[in-house]
Amino acid sequence: MSVTLALGLGFFVLTAIASVLGVGFVSGYRNTANLLTEKAELLVSAELQQVRYYLDAAQSQADFIASEILSEEVEPGPGEEFVSLLLGTIAATPQIIRIQYTAEGGRIFATQRLDGELAPLFSHVGDDNDLARRIERAREEGRGYWGDLLWRQEYSQGTLNYHRPVILDGEFRGVVSVLVSLEQLSELISSLDTDFGVNAFILHGRESVLAHPMMAFGYPGLNRQQPLPRQGAFTDPVITALWQPREERSLGERMMQGPGIRFVQVSQSLHLVLFREMEDYAGETLLVGTHFPALDMMSEILRLKWAIIACLLIAVGSSLAAAFIGRRISLPVRRLSESATRVHNLELSEVKRIPGSFFRELNDAGRAFNAMLDGLRWFERYVPKSLVSDLIRVYHDRGIESEFREVSIMFIDIAGFSRLSESMGATDVAAYLNDQFTRLAYCIENEGGTVDKYIGDGLLAIWGAPDIFPDAADRTLRAALAIRATVASFNAVQGHTGGTPVRLRIGIHQGEVMVGNIGSPGRINYTVVGDPVNVANRIEEMGHTLGDLDADVNILMSGAFRDRLETDCDVQDLGEQPIRGRDRGIRVYSLPDSD
């Protein structure tokens, strides 16, 4: 035994060490994944910051022109001063393809970037409904805003557009607008590829590509109806497959999860895509992101992965060995524990004997338990299991003290049993009584009653001790009716098989009795004592001459019991009846068989 325990403890220690190593490796795995993810997110954040700076610069130029007009430092119009201001502004911000001032009447004073040259432009809104709609919105809102994507045929590309109304002394004067070239924005994205060594992109929502290095010099097939390339048909295969679901995911993918992180499979290559949302620039949420081969990010994780696998293999081997040793030790203990639990629940018939064990201490404990089980099984034959269960549950760890309590009392007697037993042997009499008492006890216990004792061919049952029932009388009545139904079924079978039917007399009373342990130290019973018990017995005896004498089950009850009933029942008043041993009689009722 010492050698076995030593080996077992050794394996348990080995398992614990392997578990600690495994936890350490897993923690390192997660830390590495988090650090790598944070590194990638820094790249995305830097890209996002660059894009915001790029677009905010265009917005600032429009706000500057508006402030100059509001301060009346310059007069908007075709004059040289205002045109020079517009030319200087667009020259300083290459992302702006056009900056203009639209006066109240619809006249446009602008400068534009066309074929790399800057030139003034004077026109009228006219039939340009797309531009007119945005100008009108700026007028209505009275504040600057970024409009939704605007296709400009003269530049053959879509544009991001910002509009700032000019309101002086409460009077609308016009709108300053800037158009940002998507090709220039794509050039910015292309420069980020070079600076950060990643593949940057901007999506317009989830379905269109707003900016990408492949769009820096235009993109074929775009027009007013489709100003942006479709994400699902883009020439970058990673962008095309971005939203395609992946059913099988590697361990690295499961470790690097979170919003704005996706893994995309392209042919045999796995790519990691990181993106962040950006609002307020195009009437739609923009997704600014980057992608690169996942192997670049996960090489360090793969090294940790193999280390963890090796650690887990060691731990699994140790666990299997320890489990085998532990089973040899714990099996008898587990069986002993399960059997003890069944003994506690008084399930003695389901308790199996404890087999012998290689370990002497466990073998001695098993032999002692088996001896105790043999004694308890004899004890169970003479002590009601349900009563013991109730006493354990009600009184738990405190002693049973005698007390006065109001209970419902039922006496049952088998009518004509003396004549019936004359033609039966002792074994047959015992079998017949056991069969009848089994059915009666089931009906009683099913309603929470307790079989106090068996008295010859009869029994005494109570409701209200040890459990207290507010509806004890109704439970007693239901038990009596259940007994009547059970006897009817039994007699029907007897009638078909030629057997002898059974007839019962039942007497029920309600009253205050003393309940508790009664008897000598060597033999004690939990029972009820008092005059109401005697009265219930006398009521049952009245069934010889009173009540439904032709019924299989003749049920009589006292007035005191009937007064406690909340259930309506059709009873027959038999008047006041004398009670042997008492000066005054009691009112008795019969419960006729409704059938």
C-alpha positions as CSV (number, residue, x, y, z in Angstrom):
1,M,0.0,0.0,0.0
2,S,2.8,2.4,0.8
3,V,4.5,1.9,-2.6
4,T,1.1,2.4,-4.3
5,L,0.4,5.6,-2.4
6,A,3.9,6.9,-3.1
7,L,3.5,6.3,-6.8
8,G,0.1,7.8,-6.8
9,L,1.3,10.9,-5.0
10,G,4.2,11.2,-7.3
11,F,2.0,11.1,-10.3
12,F,-0.3,13.7,-8.8
13,V,2.6,16.0,-8.1
14,L,3.8,15.5,-11.7
15,T,0.3,16.3,-12.9
16,A,0.1,19.5,-10.8
17,I,3.5,20.6,-12.2
18,A,2.4,19.9,-15.7
19,S,-0.8,21.9,-15.1
20,V,1.1,24.8,-13.8
21,L,3.4,24.8,-16.8
22,G,0.4,24.5,-19.0
23,V,-1.3,27.5,-17.4
24,G,1.9,29.4,-17.8
25,F,2.2,28.6,-21.4
26,V,-1.5,29.5,-22.0
27,S,-1.0,32.8,-20.3
28,G,2.1,33.4,-22.4
29,Y,0.1,32.4,-25.4
30,R,-2.7,34.9,-24.6
31,N,-0.2,37.7,-23.7
32,T,1.7,37.2,-27.0
33,A,-1.6,37.2,-28.9
34,N,-2.7,40.4,-27.1
35,L,0.6,42.1,-27.7
36,L,0.6,41.2,-31.4
37,T,-3.0,42.4,-31.7
38,E,-2.2,45.6,-30.0
39,K,0.7,46.1,-32.4
40,A,-1.6,45.6,-35.3
41,E,-4.2,47.9,-33.9
42,L,-1.6,50.6,-33.4
43,L,-1.0,50.4,-37.1
44,V,-4.8,50.8,-37.8
45,S,-5.0,53.6,-35.3
46,A,-2.2,55.4,-37.0
47,E,-3.9,54.9,-40.3
48,L,-7.2,56.1,-38.9
49,Q,-5.4,59.2,-37.5
50,Q,-3.8,60.0,-40.9
51,V,-7.2,59.7,-42.7
52,R,-8.9,61.9,-40.1
53,Y,-6.1,64.5,-40.4
54,Y,-6.4,64.3,-44.2
55,L,-10.2,64.9,-44.2
56,D,-10.2,67.4,-41.3
57,A,-7.7,69.5,-43.3
58,A,-10.1,69.9,-46.1
59,Q,-12.9,70.8,-43.7
60,S,-10.7,73.4,-42.0
61,Q,-10.1,75.1,-45.4
62,A,-13.8,75.4,-45.9
63,D,-14.3,76.8,-42.4
64,F,-11.5,79.2,-43.0
65,I,-13.0,80.6,-46.2
66,A,-16.4,80.9,-44.4
67,S,-14.7,82.8,-41.5
68,E,-13.1,85.2,-43.9
69,I,-16.4,86.0,-45.5
70,L,-18.1,86.4,-42.2
71,S,-15.4,88.8,-41.0
72,E,-15.9,90.8,-44.2
73,E,-12.2,90.6,-44.8
74,V,-13.0,89.5,-48.4
75,E,-16.0,90.0,-50.7
76,P,-17.1,86.7,-52.3
77,G,-17.3,86.9,-56.0
78,P,-15.3,86.9,-59.2
79,G,-12.9,89.5,-57.9
80,E,-9.1,88.9,-57.9
81,E,-8.9,88.9,-54.1
82,F,-11.5,86.2,-53.5
83,V,-10.2,84.1,-56.4
84,S,-6.6,84.3,-55.1
85,L,-7.9,83.2,-51.7
86,L,-9.5,80.1,-53.2
87,L,-6.4,79.3,-55.3
88,G,-4.2,79.6,-52.3
89,T,-6.5,77.3,-50.3
90,I,-6.7,74.5,-52.9
91,A,-3.0,74.7,-53.6
92,A,-2.2,74.1,-49.9
93,T,-4.5,71.0,-49.7
94,P,-3.9,68.6,-52.6
95,Q,-6.7,66.3,-51.5
96,I,-9.2,69.0,-52.5
97,I,-10.2,68.7,-56.1
98,R,-12.6,71.7,-55.9
99,I,-13.4,74.5,-53.5
100,Q,-16.3,76.8,-54.2
101,Y,-18.6,79.4,-52.8
102,T,-22.3,79.2,-53.9
103,A,-24.1,82.5,-53.4
104,E,-27.7,82.9,-52.5
105,G,-28.9,83.1,-56.1
106,G,-27.1,80.0,-57.1
107,R,-24.0,81.5,-58.7
108,I,-20.8,79.5,-58.1
109,F,-17.3,81.0,-57.6
110,A,-14.7,78.2,-57.5
111,T,-11.3,77.0,-58.2
112,Q,-10.6,73.4,-59.3
113,R,-7.8,71.0,-59.9
114,L,-8.1,69.6,-63.4
115,D,-5.3,67.5,-65.1
116,G,-2.9,68.7,-62.4
117,E,-3.6,72.4,-63.1
118,L,-5.4,74.9,-60.9
119,A,-8.0,77.1,-62.5
120,P,-10.9,79.4,-61.5
121,L,-14.4,78.4,-62.3
122,F,-17.5,80.6,-62.5
123,S,-20.8,78.9,-63.2
124,H,-24.3,78.4,-61.8
125,V,-25.9,75.5,-59.9
126,G,-28.5,75.2,-62.7
127,D,-29.6,71.6,-63.2
128,D,-26.9,70.1,-61.0
129,N,-29.5,68.5,-58.7
130,D,-27.0,66.5,-56.7
131,L,-25.1,69.7,-55.7
132,A,-28.2,71.8,-55.3
133,R,-29.7,69.2,-52.8
134,R,-26.6,69.4,-50.7
135,I,-26.5,73.2,-50.8
136,E,-30.1,73.3,-49.7
137,R,-29.5,70.9,-46.8
138,A,-26.6,73.2,-45.5
139,R,-29.0,76.1,-45.7
140,E,-31.7,74.3,-43.7
141,E,-29.4,72.9,-41.0
142,G,-27.4,76.1,-40.6
143,R,-24.2,74.2,-39.8
144,G,-21.4,72.5,-41.7
145,Y,-21.7,68.8,-42.5
146,W,-20.2,66.0,-44.6
147,G,-22.6,64.9,-47.3
148,D,-23.0,61.5,-48.7
149,L,-20.9,60.4,-51.6
150,L,-21.1,62.7,-54.7
151,W,-20.2,61.6,-58.2
152,R,-18.7,64.3,-60.4
153,Q,-18.7,63.5,-64.1
154,E,-16.2,66.3,-64.9
155,Y,-13.6,64.5,-62.7
156,S,-14.8,61.0,-63.6
157,Q,-14.7,60.0,-59.9
158,G,-16.7,60.1,-56.7
159,T,-15.9,62.7,-54.1
160,L,-16.3,63.2,-50.4
161,N,-17.9,66.6,-49.9
162,Y,-18.1,69.1,-47.0
163,H,-20.5,72.1,-47.0
164,R,-20.4,75.0,-44.6
165,P,-23.2,77.6,-44.7
166,V,-22.4,81.3,-44.4
167,I,-24.9,83.1,-42.3
168,L,-24.3,86.8,-41.4
169,D,-26.5,88.6,-38.9
170,G,-29.1,85.9,-39.3
171,E,-29.2,86.2,-43.1
172,F,-28.2,83.3,-45.3
173,R,-25.5,84.5,-47.7
174,G,-24.2,81.2,-49.3
175,V,-22.4,77.9,-48.8
176,V,-18.6,77.1,-49.0
177,S,-18.1,73.6,-50.3
178,V,-15.0,71.4,-50.7
179,L,-14.8,68.2,-52.8
180,V,-12.2,65.7,-51.8
181,S,-10.8,63.4,-54.5
182,L,-11.1,59.7,-53.8
183,E,-8.1,59.1,-56.1
184,Q,-6.1,61.4,-53.9
185,L,-7.4,59.6,-50.8
186,S,-6.3,56.3,-52.4
187,E,-2.9,57.8,-53.0
188,L,-2.7,58.6,-49.3
189,I,-3.7,54.9,-48.5
190,S,-1.0,53.8,-50.9
191,S,1.6,55.9,-49.1
192,L,0.6,54.2,-45.8
193,D,1.3,50.9,-47.4
194,T,4.9,52.0,-47.9
195,D,5.3,53.8,-44.5
196,F,3.8,51.0,-42.4
197,G,4.5,47.9,-44.6
198,V,0.8,46.9,-44.6
199,N,-2.1,46.8,-47.1
200,A,-4.4,49.7,-46.2
201,F,-8.0,50.3,-47.4
202,I,-11.2,52.1,-46.6
203,L,-14.6,50.6,-47.0
204,H,-17.8,52.6,-47.5
205,G,-20.1,50.6,-45.3
206,R,-19.7,46.8,-45.8
207,E,-20.5,46.6,-49.5
208,S,-18.3,49.2,-51.3
209,V,-14.6,50.2,-51.4
210,L,-14.0,53.9,-50.8
211,A,-10.2,54.0,-51.1
212,H,-7.5,51.5,-52.0
213,P,-4.1,51.6,-53.6
214,M,-5.6,50.0,-56.7
215,M,-7.9,53.1,-57.0
216,A,-5.1,55.7,-56.9
217,F,-5.2,56.2,-60.7
218,G,-8.9,55.5,-61.2
219,Y,-11.0,52.3,-61.3
220,P,-12.8,51.0,-64.4
221,G,-16.6,50.8,-64.7
222,L,-17.5,53.5,-62.2
223,N,-20.3,56.0,-63.0
224,R,-23.1,58.0,-61.3
225,Q,-25.1,54.8,-60.7
226,Q,-22.1,53.0,-59.3
227,P,-19.6,55.5,-58.0
228,L,-17.7,52.9,-56.0
229,P,-16.4,49.4,-56.6
230,R,-18.3,46.6,-55.0
231,Q,-16.5,44.9,-52.2
232,G,-17.5,41.4,-53.3
233,A,-16.1,41.9,-56.8
234,F,-13.0,44.0,-56.0
235,T,-9.6,43.2,-57.6
236,D,-8.0,42.7,-54.2
237,P,-8.9,39.0,-53.3
238,V,-8.6,39.7,-49.6
239,I,-11.1,42.5,-49.8
240,T,-13.4,40.3,-51.9
241,A,-13.4,37.5,-49.4
242,L,-13.6,39.7,-46.3
243,W,-17.1,38.8,-45.2
244,Q,-17.1,35.2,-46.2
245,P,-17.7,32.9,-43.2
246,R,-15.0,30.5,-42.1
247,E,-16.3,27.2,-40.6
248,E,-12.9,25.9,-39.5
249,R,-10.7,28.1,-37.4
250,S,-7.2,27.6,-36.1
251,L,-6.2,28.0,-32.5
252,G,-4.5,31.2,-33.3
253,E,-7.7,32.6,-34.8
254,R,-9.6,31.7,-31.6
255,M,-7.0,33.4,-29.5
256,M,-7.1,36.6,-31.6
257,Q,-10.8,37.4,-31.5
258,G,-12.5,40.7,-31.1
259,P,-14.3,43.5,-32.9
260,G,-12.5,44.6,-36.0
261,I,-10.5,41.4,-36.3
262,R,-11.1,38.9,-39.1
263,F,-9.2,36.1,-40.7
264,V,-9.6,35.6,-44.5
265,Q,-8.6,32.6,-46.5
266,V,-7.3,33.3,-50.0
267,S,-6.3,30.1,-51.8
268,Q,-3.8,28.4,-49.5
269,S,-2.9,31.7,-47.7
270,L,-4.5,33.0,-44.5
271,H,-4.7,36.8,-44.0
272,L,-5.3,38.8,-40.9
273,V,-7.6,41.8,-41.4
274,L,-7.9,44.6,-38.8
275,F,-10.3,47.6,-39.1
276,R,-11.8,50.4,-37.1
277,E,-15.0,52.3,-37.7
278,M,-15.0,56.0,-38.6
279,E,-18.1,58.1,-38.6
280,D,-19.2,61.6,-39.9
281,Y,-17.4,61.8,-43.2
282,A,-19.6,60.2,-46.0
283,G,-23.1,59.8,-44.7
284,E,-22.2,56.1,-44.0
285,T,-19.9,54.4,-41.5
286,L,-16.4,54.0,-43.0
287,L,-14.2,51.0,-42.2
288,V,-10.5,52.0,-42.1
289,G,-8.4,48.9,-42.1
290,T,-5.4,47.0,-43.2
291,H,-4.5,43.3,-44.0
292,F,-1.4,41.2,-44.2
293,P,-0.4,37.5,-44.2
294,A,-1.4,36.0,-40.8
295,L,1.9,34.1,-40.7
296,D,3.7,37.5,-40.1
297,M,1.6,38.0,-37.0
298,M,1.3,34.4,-35.8
299,S,4.9,33.0,-36.1
300,E,5.5,33.6,-32.4
301,I,2.2,32.1,-31.5
302,L,3.0,29.0,-33.4
303,R,6.2,28.5,-31.4
304,L,4.2,28.8,-28.2
305,K,1.5,26.4,-29.6
306,W,4.0,23.6,-30.0
307,A,5.4,24.2,-26.6
308,I,1.9,24.0,-25.1
309,I,1.1,20.8,-27.0
310,A,4.3,19.2,-25.6
311,C,3.3,20.3,-22.1
312,L,-0.2,19.0,-22.5
313,L,1.0,15.6,-23.7
314,I,3.1,15.3,-20.6
315,A,0.2,16.4,-18.4
316,V,-2.2,13.9,-20.2
317,G,0.2,11.0,-19.7
318,S,0.6,11.9,-16.0
319,S,-3.2,12.3,-15.6
320,L,-3.9,8.9,-17.1
321,A,-1.4,7.2,-14.9
322,A,-2.6,9.1,-11.8
323,A,-6.2,8.3,-12.7
324,F,-5.4,4.5,-12.9
325,I,-3.7,4.6,-9.5
326,G,-6.4,6.9,-8.0
327,R,-9.1,4.5,-9.2
328,R,-7.6,1.6,-7.3
329,I,-7.6,3.8,-4.2
330,S,-10.9,5.6,-4.6
331,L,-13.2,3.0,-5.9
332,P,-13.9,1.3,-2.5
333,V,-14.2,4.8,-0.9
334,R,-16.7,5.9,-3.5
335,R,-18.8,2.8,-3.1
336,L,-18.8,3.2,0.6
337,S,-19.9,6.9,0.2
338,E,-22.7,6.0,-2.2
339,S,-23.9,3.2,0.0
340,A,-23.8,5.4,3.1
341,T,-25.9,8.0,1.3
342,R,-28.5,5.4,0.4
343,V,-28.6,4.3,4.0
344,H,-29.1,7.9,5.1
345,N,-32.1,8.0,2.7
346,L,-33.3,4.7,4.1
347,E,-33.0,3.0,0.6
348,L,-31.7,-0.1,2.2
349,S,-33.0,-2.4,-0.5
350,E,-30.9,-0.6,-3.1
351,V,-27.6,-0.7,-1.0
352,K,-25.1,-3.2,-2.4
353,R,-22.5,-4.9,-0.2
354,I,-19.1,-3.4,-0.2
355,P,-16.5,-5.7,-1.9
356,G,-13.2,-6.4,-0.4
357,S,-10.2,-4.2,-1.1
358,F,-6.5,-4.6,-1.5
359,F,-6.0,-2.0,1.2
360,R,-6.4,-3.3,4.7
361,E,-8.0,-0.2,6.2
362,L,-10.6,0.1,3.3
363,N,-11.3,-3.7,3.6
364,D,-12.0,-3.4,7.3
365,A,-14.3,-0.4,6.7
366,G,-16.2,-2.4,4.1
367,R,-16.6,-5.4,6.3
368,A,-17.9,-3.2,9.2
369,F,-20.3,-1.5,6.8
370,N,-21.7,-4.8,5.5
371,A,-22.3,-6.0,9.1
372,M,-24.2,-2.7,9.9
373,L,-26.2,-3.1,6.7
374,D,-27.3,-6.6,7.7
375,G,-28.6,-5.3,11.0
376,L,-30.4,-2.3,9.4
377,R,-32.2,-4.6,7.0
378,W,-33.6,-6.5,9.9
379,F,-34.4,-3.3,11.7
380,E,-36.2,-2.0,8.5
381,R,-38.7,-4.8,8.7
382,Y,-40.1,-3.6,12.0
383,V,-39.8,0.2,11.8
384,P,-41.9,2.1,9.2
385,K,-39.5,3.6,6.7
386,S,-41.8,6.6,6.0
387,L,-42.1,7.4,9.7
388,V,-38.4,7.4,10.2
389,S,-37.9,9.6,7.1
390,D,-40.4,12.1,8.4
391,L,-38.9,12.1,11.9
392,I,-35.4,12.8,10.5
393,R,-36.7,15.6,8.3
394,V,-38.9,17.3,10.9
395,Y,-36.7,16.9,14.0
396,H,-33.3,16.8,12.3
397,D,-30.7,17.2,15.0
398,R,-32.9,17.9,17.9
399,G,-34.6,15.4,20.1
400,I,-38.3,14.4,19.9
401,E,-40.3,16.0,22.7
402,S,-43.8,14.9,23.6
403,E,-46.4,17.5,22.9
404,F,-50.2,18.0,22.5
405,R,-51.3,18.4,18.9
406,E,-54.5,18.3,16.9
407,V,-54.5,15.5,14.5
408,S,-56.9,13.6,12.2
409,I,-57.2,9.9,13.2
410,M,-58.3,7.0,11.1
411,F,-59.0,3.4,12.2
412,I,-59.4,0.7,9.6
413,D,-60.6,-2.8,10.2
414,I,-61.1,-5.7,7.7
415,A,-64.7,-6.9,8.1
416,G,-65.3,-10.6,8.5
417,F,-61.6,-11.4,8.7
418,S,-62.1,-14.0,11.5
419,R,-64.3,-16.2,9.4
420,L,-62.1,-15.7,6.4
421,S,-58.9,-16.7,8.3
422,E,-60.5,-20.0,9.6
423,S,-60.0,-21.6,6.2
424,M,-56.5,-20.3,5.6
425,G,-53.1,-21.4,6.8
426,A,-50.8,-19.2,8.8
427,T,-48.6,-18.4,5.8
428,D,-51.7,-17.5,3.7
429,V,-53.1,-15.3,6.4
430,A,-49.9,-13.4,6.7
431,A,-49.6,-13.0,2.9
432,Y,-53.3,-11.9,2.7
433,L,-52.8,-9.2,5.4
434,N,-49.5,-8.0,3.9
435,D,-51.2,-7.6,0.5
436,Q,-54.1,-5.6,2.0
437,F,-51.9,-3.5,4.2
438,T,-49.6,-2.6,1.3
439,R,-52.5,-1.1,-0.6
440,L,-53.8,0.7,2.4
441,A,-50.4,2.1,3.4
442,Y,-49.9,3.4,-0.1
443,C,-53.2,5.4,0.0
444,I,-52.4,6.8,3.4
445,E,-48.8,7.8,2.8
446,N,-49.6,9.2,-0.6
447,E,-51.7,11.9,1.3
448,G,-48.9,12.6,3.8
449,G,-50.4,10.3,6.5
450,T,-48.4,8.1,8.9
451,V,-49.3,4.5,9.7
452,D,-49.0,4.5,13.5
453,K,-49.4,0.8,14.0
454,Y,-50.9,-2.4,12.7
455,I,-53.4,-3.9,15.1
456,G,-54.3,-7.5,14.1
457,D,-56.4,-7.2,10.9
458,G,-56.6,-3.4,11.3
459,L,-54.4,-0.3,11.4
460,L,-54.2,3.1,13.0
461,A,-53.2,6.1,10.8
462,I,-52.7,9.8,11.7
463,W,-52.4,13.1,9.9
464,G,-50.7,16.0,11.6
465,A,-47.7,14.3,13.2
466,P,-44.8,14.5,12.8
467,D,-45.6,16.8,9.8
468,I,-48.1,19.6,10.5
469,F,-50.8,20.0,7.8
470,P,-53.3,22.9,7.8
471,D,-55.5,20.7,5.6
472,A,-55.0,17.4,7.6
473,A,-58.8,16.7,7.5
474,D,-59.0,17.0,3.8
475,R,-55.9,14.8,3.3
476,T,-57.6,12.2,5.5
477,L,-60.8,12.3,3.5
478,R,-58.9,11.9,0.2
479,A,-57.0,9.0,1.6
480,A,-60.3,7.3,2.7
481,L,-61.8,7.9,-0.8
482,A,-58.6,6.5,-2.4
483,I,-58.9,3.4,-0.2
484,R,-62.5,3.0,-1.3
485,A,-61.4,3.2,-5.0
486,T,-58.5,0.8,-4.4
487,V,-60.8,-1.8,-2.8
488,A,-63.3,-1.5,-5.6
489,S,-60.7,-2.3,-8.1
490,F,-59.4,-5.2,-6.1
491,N,-62.8,-6.6,-5.6
492,A,-63.6,-6.3,-9.4
493,V,-60.5,-8.5,-10.1
494,Q,-61.6,-10.9,-7.4
495,G,-65.0,-11.2,-9.0
496,H,-63.5,-12.1,-12.4
497,T,-61.0,-14.6,-10.9
498,G,-63.4,-16.2,-8.3
499,G,-61.4,-14.8,-5.4
500,T,-62.7,-13.5,-2.1
501,P,-63.5,-9.8,-2.0
502,V,-62.5,-7.6,0.9
503,R,-64.7,-5.3,2.9
504,L,-63.4,-2.6,5.3
505,R,-64.8,-0.4,8.0
506,I,-63.2,3.0,8.5
507,G,-63.7,5.4,11.4
508,I,-62.4,8.9,11.4
509,H,-62.2,11.5,14.2
510,Q,-60.4,14.8,14.9
511,G,-59.0,15.9,18.2
512,E,-56.1,16.9,20.4
513,V,-53.8,14.1,21.4
514,M,-50.4,13.7,22.9
515,V,-47.7,12.7,20.3
516,G,-44.2,11.6,21.1
517,N,-42.0,8.7,22.0
518,I,-43.9,6.2,24.2
519,G,-42.5,3.0,25.7
520,S,-39.6,1.6,27.6
521,P,-35.9,2.2,26.9
522,G,-35.6,-1.2,25.2
523,R,-38.7,-0.7,23.0
524,I,-40.1,2.7,22.1
525,N,-42.7,3.9,19.6
526,Y,-43.5,7.3,18.1
527,T,-47.3,7.2,18.6
528,V,-50.4,9.2,19.7
529,V,-52.2,8.8,23.0
530,G,-55.5,10.3,24.1
531,D,-59.3,10.1,24.2
532,P,-59.7,11.1,20.5
533,V,-57.8,7.9,19.6
534,N,-60.4,5.8,21.5
535,V,-63.2,7.7,20.0
536,A,-61.9,7.0,16.5
537,N,-61.8,3.3,17.4
538,R,-65.4,3.4,18.7
539,I,-66.6,5.1,15.5
540,E,-65.0,2.4,13.4
541,E,-66.8,-0.2,15.5
542,M,-70.1,1.5,14.8
543,G,-69.6,0.4,11.2
544,H,-71.0,-3.0,12.3
545,T,-74.5,-1.5,12.6
546,L,-74.4,2.1,11.1
547,G,-73.6,3.6,7.8
548,D,-73.6,2.1,4.3
549,L,-73.6,-1.6,5.4
550,D,-73.7,-3.0,1.9
551,A,-70.7,-1.0,0.7
552,D,-67.2,-2.5,0.2
553,V,-65.9,0.3,2.4
554,N,-68.1,1.7,5.1
555,I,-66.8,5.1,6.1
556,L,-68.0,6.8,9.3
557,M,-66.7,10.2,10.6
558,S,-67.3,12.3,13.6
559,G,-68.9,15.8,13.6
560,A,-65.6,17.2,14.9
561,F,-63.8,15.9,11.8
562,R,-66.6,17.0,9.4
563,D,-66.4,20.5,10.8
564,R,-62.6,20.7,9.9
565,L,-63.3,19.8,6.2
566,E,-62.9,22.5,3.6
567,T,-63.8,20.0,0.8
568,D,-67.5,19.6,0.1
569,C,-68.7,16.1,0.4
570,D,-72.1,14.4,0.4
571,V,-72.5,12.9,3.9
572,Q,-75.4,11.3,5.7
573,D,-76.2,12.6,9.2
574,L,-76.7,9.6,11.5
575,G,-77.4,11.7,14.5
576,E,-75.8,11.7,17.9
577,Q,-74.5,8.2,18.9
578,P,-73.5,7.0,22.3
579,I,-69.8,6.2,22.9
580,R,-68.9,3.3,25.1
581,G,-67.0,4.6,28.2
582,R,-68.3,8.2,27.8
583,D,-71.3,10.0,29.3
584,R,-72.0,12.0,26.2
585,G,-72.4,10.8,22.7
586,I,-71.1,12.4,19.5
587,R,-72.6,13.2,16.2
588,V,-71.7,10.7,13.5
589,Y,-71.9,11.0,9.7
590,S,-71.7,8.4,7.0
591,L,-69.9,8.9,3.7
592,P,-72.0,6.8,1.3
593,D,-70.4,5.2,-1.8
594,S,-71.4,7.4,-4.7
595,D,-71.3,4.4,-7.1
